[in-house]
Every structure is written in structure tokens, then in C-alpha cells.
């Protein structure tokens, strides 16, 4: 996404210059799926908070990171969630797509709740 390139482009170049070949096992965020019970007012701000959190955990953000946001009442339906991830992130593909996905809860001060899924690169 173009806005991610603007946000992280300069930082990514600095990281590349500092990294060595031994860093090739570093996890990289390739996709973010945000699912909430009610529409999110500012999904860009939420995505920015999520990517900042992932960076603070030591993960890099792919310049081609795919982000999707949707509303659903099926947050507890694992089959629905897996289907949604496979559909929305098919181009990241592979049979290990679900295994590379980590799911986290999120809660807004407005009371809106949901989850966000982080899809990592292959090791």
C-alpha cells in the first residue's frame, strides 16, 4: 500500500543498511486483518497503532503489506476466520498461511471490540 511505503519507506532503508545476512530469520509482517463488531471510525489510525506495536516487538513491516478491515459478528467462529484469512490474503498463500497468522484481541475506548490478525512471512 502506498501509505505504508510513505510511513515506513525511510525507516526501511535505514534498517536495510544496518542489517546483515544473519538477520534473514527476522519476522516480517506481510498482512494485517482487522475484524470488529462495529465499523471503525479511523481504520488508518488503528492500523498505524497495530504496525507501531509490531515494530516495537521487533518485527519489520513489509513495504507490500496488505491490510484489510471489516465488521462481523462471527469473531468467535474459527472456520469463518480461517476462510476470511485465506480469501483476503490468497496472494501471500501457501498451505502454511494459517500457521503464519497470529490473532490478538482489540478493544476501543468507545466499546467496540474485535480482533486483529498478523500474517508473517515464511521463516
Residue pairs with C-beta under 8 A, 6 or more apart in sequence:
1 64
1 65
1 66
1 67
3 44
4 51
4 61
4 63
4 65
4 67
5 63
7 48
7 51
8 51
8 61
8 63
9 63
12 60
12 61
12 63
15 60
19 26
25 123
26 58
26 59
26 60
27 58
27 59
27 60
27 120
27 121
27 123
28 59
28 60
28 61
28 62
28 120
28 121
29 51
29 54
29 59
29 60
29 61
29 62
29 65
29 118
29 119
29 120
30 62
30 64
30 65
30 66
30 89
30 92
30 119
30 120
30 121
31 65
31 66
31 67
31 68
31 88
31 89
31 92
31 117
31 118
31 119
32 47
32 50
32 51
32 65
32 66
32 67
32 68
32 116
32 117
32 118
32 119
33 67
33 68
33 69
33 70
33 84
33 85
33 88
33 89
33 116
33 117
33 119
34 40
34 43
34 46
34 47
34 50
34 67
34 68
34 69
34 70
34 106
34 114
34 115
34 116
34 117
35 69
35 70
35 71
35 72
35 75
35 81
35 84
35 114
35 115
35 116
35 117
36 69
36 70
36 71
36 72
36 106
36 108
36 112
36 113
36 114
37 71
37 72
37 73
37 75
37 112
37 113
37 114
38 71
38 112
39 71
40 46
40 69
40 108
40 112
41 110
43 69
46 69
46 106
47 67
47 69
50 106
50 116
50 118
51 61
51 65
54 61
54 118
55 61
59 118
59 120
62 121
66 88
66 89
66 91
66 92
66 119
68 88
68 89
70 84
72 80
72 84
74 80
74 81
75 81
75 113
75 114
75 115
81 103
81 115
81 117
82 98
85 97
85 98
85 101
85 117
85 119
86 97
86 98
89 97
89 119
92 119
94 100
94 122
96 122
97 119
100 119
100 120
100 121
100 122
101 117
101 118
101 119
101 120
102 117
102 118
102 120
103 115
103 116
103 117
103 118
104 115
104 116
104 117
104 118
105 113
105 114
105 115
106 113
106 114
106 115
106 116
107 113
107 114
